[in-house]
Amino acid sequence: MSLEHPATTIERHPMALVEEPPLYRADLTLSQVTRDIVAPLDRRPNGWWWLAFLISVTLLGVGAITVVWQLRAGLGILGLTWPTMWGTYITNFVFWIGIGHAGTLISAILFLFRQRWRTAINRAAEAMTIFAVICAGLFPLLHIGRTLLAYWLIPYPNFRHLWVNFRSPLIWDVFAVSTYATISLLFWYQGMIPDLATVRDHKQGRIAKKIYGIFAMNWRGTARDWNHYESAYGMLAAIATPLVLSVHSNVSMDFAVATAPGWHSTIFPPYFVAGAIFSGFAMVVTLMAIVRKVYNLEDYVTLDHMELMCKIILVTSLMVSYAYATEMFSAWYSTDLYERNRFYGVHFGLTHTFFTGPYAYAAWIMLACNCFIPQLFWFRRLRRSLPMMFLISLGVNLGMWFERYTIVVSSQARQFLPSSFGYFRPTRFDYAVLAGSFGLFFTLFLLFVRFVPVIAVAEVKAVLRQPVGEPAVTLEERHA
Amino acid sequence: MSSLHETAVVKIEDPGPARFAPGLRRGFLLAAVAGLALTALGIWRSPQEAWNGYLVSYLYFLILSLSGVFLVALEYVTGATWSVAFRRLAEALTRYLPIAFLATIVFVFGFRHLYPWAQPGYHFARAAKQAWYNPGLVSARALIYVGLWMLFGWLFVRRSLRMDEAWRRGESTARWLPRRHPGGFGKLPSAAGRLSAGFIVLFAATFTLASFDWVMSLDPRWNTTMFGVYLFAGLFEAGWALVLLMAVLMRRRGMLGGLLRDHQYVDLSRMLHAFSIFMVYIGFEQYLLIWYANYPSETIFYHQRITNGWGWVFLFLMFAKWVFPFTVLLNQKVRKNERVLLAMAWLVLIGEWVDLYWLVMPRIHAHFYFPSWITLGELLAFLGLFGLAVTGFLSRHSTVAVGDPRLSHSVAGDYL
């Protein structure tokens, strides 16, 4: 010890000790947790569930019929027309992939950052990820037109020595999205195994017991089980972390590698990732605001959890705004005429700027919902108001859809020469398929809340007592 | 998630100010004096070379100092506990900012040797951009940016030192912390949390504009939207490396009073690891998109920097800033090994300087050019000044933020 002054020992002032606020109500017991979360699975669904399910399935049906129609009639029934050959299908693809990002962020990155509050929302967010990726994956398959030949996207040795174009980001997407779907599914399922065992043990009916038992893979909750479980979980989290960045970076490159004004921008990859997390969290807030109410889970998904998610929405909103601002500033700064004109210019006498042209409505919805309105979350009162966060998160979802619409459609419609200008107008088939994807998403989500515990029971138990300084819950107790 | 609650109450002993070996401070002083002399000589003999070198080292130490402000702000805004044990080290870094402010005033005089737009007779195609790059306006902007950063750094450090004093007087310092909300379990943001949030928003804007002004406009016709993020990624990575370096060097010499534990090493190296990935992600995406679009007006930037010997520097950067930190720190066991940590931290810190050198120099040296005596002299000068500022602060104040009520939790690892 080479200290100039002798070390002065001062007992820590007892008043100064800070206690982390507990995540959950102090009087929750372990068995109470199981009862509260598993109970809805035993009850018959109420009228609201049936109503929601009916609406979702109807939408899904409309979408399915439209898709069949499109497969028979061809892509021409959509608004696709030269020069805008990527329309709402690609917009929807990017939109849904983005929605999926909250799940991976919560399950992987927040796990590595030891954010204990994630336990209340990770299950639902991961489920949402899977369903969103399913919705997303459908769109490129439909968009390629000859959907039955979609397997040509997969590189495999073949007699004609034909290979996919490995230098195309569209092919990178195939790998990125399928990896993402696989890892997300494994992650979700693995996290669910202890809870499926809990449900198995609680179910009365023989068939239900059997089915949950099969999916629980003979989980016994022994120390050995937990040991393997936790090391696998940690590894999956580490694998999933780069996926949070890579998938949407890849998606962004579908645009950014092209030379169209408004697409070629190096900030696209991190900007898309931030936007994805932004929209994903907005969707989680929208859904959890309803689920916690309907299923009486206010003790588990507390207002604090909701507030933290609103903070993440605020942070990512700022990141997205930063990207917009950089793009707009760079367009001004740039020496590129077309880039500049996209935002500010009068192009060969035709006014078509971002802010005033034919797509200005989309641009203003995007700016209002993604940049301006989420700033309300700077105020704590609004961050903790459920109606407010519900509305704002809905707005963010809308704004993020229009952001993708602006990027995908308006850049193609306004390229270099006035002779190749066009205007994309979605047809009713475009709307029907979009509605159908929402139908698919909500149908799957409603089935999920019906058959699987929406909250990770075992994980909630693990952090139940910790912050108040009692001994941690033992492995065996988690399964009580 | 192991529980360490049995050890939650840690007896905090004030480690007091650091007593550095007298040779160290003298060495920094000597470096500063000799470096300044070389700088002056260089500016006299070969102004263009000298001002480009000045930009590299000026920016390098400004970035390191700013990383301190950013890490402190990040702790406050996220309410982090783990970083309390080494926050003072990040605070020490901010103490170089006043010197950086003076260096900015000097830097303004080099504009016409550095930037094409500052040369008489240079014309942009557009009047607006001509006005934006009016040397007077750029100078004013530069001083405002650095002044703002300095102000925030000063506010953060003042708060921390006040807590120390209150603690020494035996007062409760809880009032500096986020308060519990009466209506729920949540916390109200502390004043510092709000200040930090404001700083981070302001910092994103000012740092991006500064990076455009100071580095990107070396070639006024070249631009990339990622550039601000690229320099920020370097700042963040180098910031973790520098704090880790200081933590290891000072803990080894017993200057941190045993308050910095192994779990802080593990987490610091984890952050270094994570942000080395972030760095390569940003760098790679920027490269890939420019390469792929293949616009000559954009590829010229990389072409200058990967041909004629500069390509080896590019490779070195990739290894120093990503390949080695990534592969070595992937191993959980080495994250407590001080020698490995030191090696990785040095590598990243050297990499960051080389990165700036690689960004600036190829413009005046088409072929790879080993840093000249002028450039090295400037590095020496700034290193000396930076070292004096940082060690000066640490030898006047406790090396650990003893007044922070969360310190015992940080030391005990309650956040684990």
Chai-1 contact restraints between the chains, C-beta under 6 A:
chainA,res_idxA,chainB,res_idxB,connection_type,confidence,min_distance_angstrom,max_distance_angstrom,comment,restraint_id
A,M1,B,G254,contact,1.0,0.0,6.0,A-B,restraint_1
A,S2,B,R19,contact,1.0,0.0,6.0,A-B,restraint_2
A,L3,B,G16,contact,1.0,0.0,6.0,A-B,restraint_3
A,E4,B,P17,contact,1.0,0.0,6.0,A-B,restraint_4
A,E4,B,R19,contact,1.0,0.0,6.0,A-B,restraint_5
A,H5,B,G16,contact,1.0,0.0,6.0,A-B,restraint_6
A,A7,B,E13,contact,1.0,0.0,6.0,A-B,restraint_7
A,A7,B,P15,contact,1.0,0.0,6.0,A-B,restraint_8
A,A7,B,G16,contact,1.0,0.0,6.0,A-B,restraint_9
A,T8,B,D14,contact,1.0,0.0,6.0,A-B,restraint_10
A,T9,B,E13,contact,1.0,0.0,6.0,A-B,restraint_11
A,R12,B,I12,contact,1.0,0.0,6.0,A-B,restraint_12
A,R12,B,S408,contact,1.0,0.0,6.0,A-B,restraint_13
A,H13,B,S172,contact,1.0,0.0,6.0,A-B,restraint_14
A,M15,B,S172,contact,1.0,0.0,6.0,A-B,restraint_15
A,A16,B,S172,contact,1.0,0.0,6.0,A-B,restraint_16
A,A16,B,T173,contact,1.0,0.0,6.0,A-B,restraint_17
A,A16,B,A174,contact,1.0,0.0,6.0,A-B,restraint_18
A,A16,B,P405,contact,1.0,0.0,6.0,A-B,restraint_19
A,V18,B,L177,contact,1.0,0.0,6.0,A-B,restraint_20
A,V18,B,P405,contact,1.0,0.0,6.0,A-B,restraint_21
A,V18,B,R406,contact,1.0,0.0,6.0,A-B,restraint_22
A,P21,B,R180,contact,1.0,0.0,6.0,A-B,restraint_23
A,P21,B,F185,contact,1.0,0.0,6.0,A-B,restraint_24
A,A256,B,L289,contact,1.0,0.0,6.0,A-B,restraint_25
A,V257,B,Y292,contact,1.0,0.0,6.0,A-B,restraint_26
A,T259,B,A293,contact,1.0,0.0,6.0,A-B,restraint_27
A,H264,B,A293,contact,1.0,0.0,6.0,A-B,restraint_28
A,S265,B,T225,contact,1.0,0.0,6.0,A-B,restraint_29
A,T266,B,T224,contact,1.0,0.0,6.0,A-B,restraint_30
A,T266,B,T225,contact,1.0,0.0,6.0,A-B,restraint_31
A,T266,B,M226,contact,1.0,0.0,6.0,A-B,restraint_32
A,T266,B,Q286,contact,1.0,0.0,6.0,A-B,restraint_33
A,T266,B,L289,contact,1.0,0.0,6.0,A-B,restraint_34
A,I267,B,T225,contact,1.0,0.0,6.0,A-B,restraint_35
A,I267,B,M226,contact,1.0,0.0,6.0,A-B,restraint_36
A,P269,B,E285,contact,1.0,0.0,6.0,A-B,restraint_37
A,L303,B,G184,contact,1.0,0.0,6.0,A-B,restraint_38
A,D304,B,F185,contact,1.0,0.0,6.0,A-B,restraint_39
A,D304,B,G186,contact,1.0,0.0,6.0,A-B,restraint_40
A,E307,B,G186,contact,1.0,0.0,6.0,A-B,restraint_41
A,Y322,B,A204,contact,1.0,0.0,6.0,A-B,restraint_42
A,T326,B,T225,contact,1.0,0.0,6.0,A-B,restraint_43
A,E327,B,T225,contact,1.0,0.0,6.0,A-B,restraint_44
A,S330,B,N223,contact,1.0,0.0,6.0,A-B,restraint_45
A,S330,B,T225,contact,1.0,0.0,6.0,A-B,restraint_46
A,Y333,B,N223,contact,1.0,0.0,6.0,A-B,restraint_47
A,S334,B,N223,contact,1.0,0.0,6.0,A-B,restraint_48
A,T335,B,R221,contact,1.0,0.0,6.0,A-B,restraint_49
A,Q466,B,S3,contact,1.0,0.0,6.0,A-B,restraint_50
A,G469,B,H5,contact,1.0,0.0,6.0,A-B,restraint_51
A,A472,B,S3,contact,1.0,0.0,6.0,A-B,restraint_52
